[in-house]
Amino acid sequence: MVKERERRAKPVAAYARAARRIAQEVGSSPDDVFSPAEETDMESLTQLGMPDSVLGFYRDFAPIETIELRELRLWDVAHLLEENHHYSPGAEILELGYVVVAGNRAGDVYCLDLGEWGDEDPPPIVHLPHRVQIVSRDRAEVEKQTTPVADSFDEFLLLFASGEAASG
């Protein structure tokens, strides 16, 4: 029980640091930028295949609205769901193990790479160009077009806050 609590506390602390840093960059208090996600939103994120490590961020620090820093956008839950269900490339790559969480003005996306079996936790974050070629439903085809950005979501959030993720 204690080990489980310690394991869960580490990402929560990292997410709290990232949320403070992002809010500082926006020029607001974290409470004006983030709020715990609604239970229905958490269920929708779970249905996307989002792993527990990333759900922890949204459970405590879901963006109240889309946050834009240096032309990179970290989407609020409603937009994130739209990107993954209705927009390209999110709707095409979701079934291949990629969950879109952010994007830029050019239409490129930043995704959780859940792996071929959808079981990577924590998942690395990859950049995918908006003109990704998806001729067949082959994960290897998409994987060749990705660029690694961060080893975990909390690392990505810190890169987002500093502007380093935008170079994707």
C-alpha positions as CSV (number, residue, x, y, z in Angstrom):
1,M,0.0,0.0,0.0
2,V,2.8,2.4,0.9
3,K,4.8,1.5,-2.2
4,E,1.7,2.2,-4.4
5,R,1.1,5.6,-2.8
6,E,4.8,6.5,-3.3
7,R,4.6,5.4,-7.0
8,R,1.5,7.6,-7.6
9,A,3.0,10.5,-5.6
10,K,6.0,10.9,-7.9
11,P,4.0,11.7,-11.1
12,V,1.6,13.9,-9.2
13,A,4.5,16.0,-7.9
14,A,6.0,16.2,-11.4
15,Y,2.7,17.3,-12.8
16,A,2.2,19.9,-10.1
17,R,5.7,21.4,-10.9
18,A,4.8,21.4,-14.7
19,A,1.4,23.0,-14.0
20,R,3.1,25.8,-12.0
21,R,5.7,26.3,-14.7
22,I,3.1,26.5,-17.5
23,A,0.9,28.8,-15.5
24,Q,3.9,31.0,-14.8
25,E,4.6,31.2,-18.5
26,V,1.0,32.1,-19.2
27,G,1.1,34.8,-16.5
28,S,-1.6,33.3,-14.3
29,S,-2.1,31.3,-11.2
30,P,-2.3,27.5,-11.7
31,D,-5.9,27.6,-10.4
32,D,-6.8,30.0,-13.3
33,V,-5.2,27.6,-15.9
34,F,-5.9,24.1,-14.6
35,S,-8.7,22.3,-12.8
36,P,-9.5,18.7,-12.1
37,A,-11.2,17.0,-15.0
38,E,-14.9,16.0,-14.7
39,E,-15.6,12.3,-14.1
40,T,-17.1,12.0,-17.6
41,D,-14.0,13.5,-19.1
42,M,-11.8,11.0,-17.2
43,E,-14.0,8.2,-18.6
44,S,-13.6,9.5,-22.1
45,L,-9.8,9.8,-21.7
46,T,-9.7,6.3,-20.4
47,Q,-11.6,5.1,-23.4
48,L,-9.0,6.7,-25.7
49,G,-6.5,4.3,-24.1
50,M,-4.7,6.9,-22.1
51,P,-2.5,5.2,-19.5
52,D,-2.8,5.8,-15.7
53,S,0.4,7.9,-15.6
54,V,-1.1,10.5,-18.0
55,L,-4.6,10.2,-16.6
56,G,-3.1,11.5,-13.3
57,F,-2.3,14.8,-14.9
58,Y,-5.8,15.3,-16.2
59,R,-7.3,14.1,-12.9
60,D,-5.7,17.0,-11.1
61,F,-4.5,19.5,-13.8
62,A,-6.7,19.4,-16.9
63,P,-6.3,22.7,-18.8
64,I,-9.4,24.8,-18.4
65,E,-9.0,25.9,-22.0
66,T,-6.4,25.3,-24.7
67,I,-3.1,26.7,-23.6
68,E,-0.9,28.2,-26.3
69,L,2.8,29.0,-25.7
70,R,5.2,29.7,-28.5
71,E,2.8,28.5,-31.2
72,L,2.3,25.1,-29.5
73,R,-1.1,24.3,-28.1
74,L,-1.8,22.0,-25.1
75,W,-5.5,21.1,-25.6
76,D,-8.2,21.1,-23.1
77,V,-10.1,17.8,-22.7
78,A,-12.9,18.7,-25.1
79,H,-10.5,19.6,-27.9
80,L,-8.3,16.7,-27.2
81,L,-11.3,14.3,-27.7
82,E,-12.3,16.1,-30.9
83,E,-8.7,15.8,-32.2
84,N,-8.7,12.1,-31.6
85,H,-12.2,11.2,-32.8
86,H,-12.9,13.7,-35.6
87,Y,-9.8,15.4,-37.0
88,S,-6.8,14.3,-39.1
89,P,-4.4,12.8,-38.3
90,G,-5.7,12.0,-34.7
91,A,-8.7,10.0,-35.9
92,E,-6.5,7.9,-38.3
93,I,-3.7,7.1,-35.8
94,L,-5.7,6.5,-32.6
95,E,-6.2,2.8,-33.5
96,L,-2.5,2.5,-34.2
97,G,-1.6,3.4,-30.6
98,Y,-1.1,7.2,-30.8
99,V,-3.2,9.6,-28.7
100,V,-2.9,13.2,-29.8
101,V,-2.5,15.6,-26.8
102,A,-1.1,18.8,-28.4
103,G,-0.5,20.5,-31.7
104,N,1.0,23.5,-33.3
105,R,-0.3,26.2,-35.7
106,A,1.0,24.3,-38.7
107,G,-1.3,21.4,-37.8
108,D,1.5,19.0,-36.6
109,V,0.5,16.9,-33.6
110,Y,2.2,15.7,-30.4
111,C,1.1,12.2,-29.4
112,L,1.4,9.7,-26.6
113,D,3.0,6.7,-28.2
114,L,1.3,3.8,-26.5
115,G,3.2,1.3,-28.4
116,E,2.1,-1.5,-30.7
117,W,0.0,-3.1,-28.0
118,G,-1.2,0.1,-26.4
119,D,0.6,-0.7,-23.1
120,E,3.4,1.8,-22.8
121,D,3.2,3.5,-19.4
122,P,4.6,6.0,-19.2
123,P,4.4,6.5,-22.9
124,P,7.0,8.6,-24.8
125,I,5.8,11.7,-26.7
126,V,6.4,11.9,-30.4
127,H,5.9,14.6,-33.0
128,L,4.0,13.8,-36.2
129,P,3.7,16.1,-39.1
130,H,0.3,17.2,-40.3
131,R,0.9,15.7,-43.7
132,V,1.6,12.3,-42.3
133,Q,1.2,9.6,-44.9
134,I,-1.3,6.9,-43.9
135,V,-1.8,4.7,-46.9
136,S,-2.5,1.5,-45.0
137,R,-3.4,0.8,-41.4
138,D,0.2,0.0,-40.7
139,R,1.7,1.3,-37.4
140,A,5.3,0.8,-38.8
141,E,4.4,3.2,-41.7
142,V,3.4,5.9,-39.2
143,E,6.2,5.2,-36.8
144,K,8.8,6.0,-39.5
145,Q,7.3,9.5,-39.7
146,T,7.5,10.3,-36.0
147,T,10.2,12.3,-34.2
148,P,10.8,11.5,-30.5
149,V,10.2,14.6,-28.3
150,A,10.1,13.4,-24.7
151,D,10.4,10.1,-22.7
152,S,7.3,10.9,-20.6
153,F,4.3,13.2,-20.5
154,D,5.7,15.2,-17.5
155,E,8.9,15.7,-19.4
156,F,6.9,16.9,-22.4
157,L,5.0,19.4,-20.2
158,L,8.2,21.0,-19.0
159,L,9.5,21.2,-22.6
160,F,6.1,22.8,-23.5
161,A,6.5,25.4,-20.8
162,S,10.1,26.2,-21.8
163,G,9.3,26.3,-25.6
164,E,11.7,23.4,-26.3
165,A,8.9,21.1,-27.5
166,A,8.0,23.4,-30.3
167,S,11.1,22.4,-32.2
168,G,9.7,18.8,-32.5
